[in-house]
Amino acid sequence: MLTKPVDSDIFGNVIYYIFGRSHMRINLHTHTYRCHHASDVSDHLYIENAITAGFETLGFSEHIPCPFPDGHESSYRLFKRDI
């Protein structure tokens, strides 16, 4: 399925329109509190706001854990203990 970026939402996420369905708005790059660098709000609030904004598809895309060899974990990713 081919997509084309055409706009961005209030969060700076690119809005894609699916060829053949020019009205379909999708956002497949949404971070939550789980990766420690997004708003501390519930998933339901993200979903409700996406529906209100006219999105048909919303995808959550957290950063996977990536611990350093010394055991340090980045504060901008999921922690290994959280998966």
ROTORPA-148258 format. One record per residue (C-alpha): residue in three letters; x, y, z. Coordinates in steps of 0.5 Angstrom, whole numbers, plus 500, padded with zeros to 3 digits. Example, Ala and Ser with C-alpha at 12.3 -4.5 7.8 and 13.67 -1.06 7.14 Angstrom:
ala525491516
ser527498514
//
This chain:
met500500500
leu503507498
thr503513502
lys504520502
pro506525507
val501531506
asp501535513
ser502535520
asp498535527
ile499539533
phe504535535
gly508535529
asn507528527
val506527520
ile499526517
tyr499521511
tyr494520506
ile493513503
phe493513495
gly486512493
arg483514500
ser485521500
his481522506
met484517511
arg488520516
ile493516520
asn499517525
leu503511526
his508515531
thr505516538
his510516544
thr507515551
tyr509515558
arg512508557
cys518511553
his519517558
his519523553
ala512524552
ser506526556
asp504523562
val497521560
ser493515559
asp492511552
his485513552
leu486520552
tyr491519546
ile485515542
glu480520544
asn484526541
ala485522535
ile478521534
thr476528535
ala482530530
gly479525525
phe484520525
glu482513523
thr488510525
leu493511531
gly499507532
phe503507539
ser511506537
glu515506544
his523506544
ile525499545
pro530498551
cys537498549
pro541497556
phe549499555
pro554494557
asp555497564
gly547496565
his545503564
glu539504561
ser537510557
ser531515560
tyr528516553
arg526508552
leu522503555
phe526500561
lys527493560
arg523491567
asp517494564
ile516489558
//
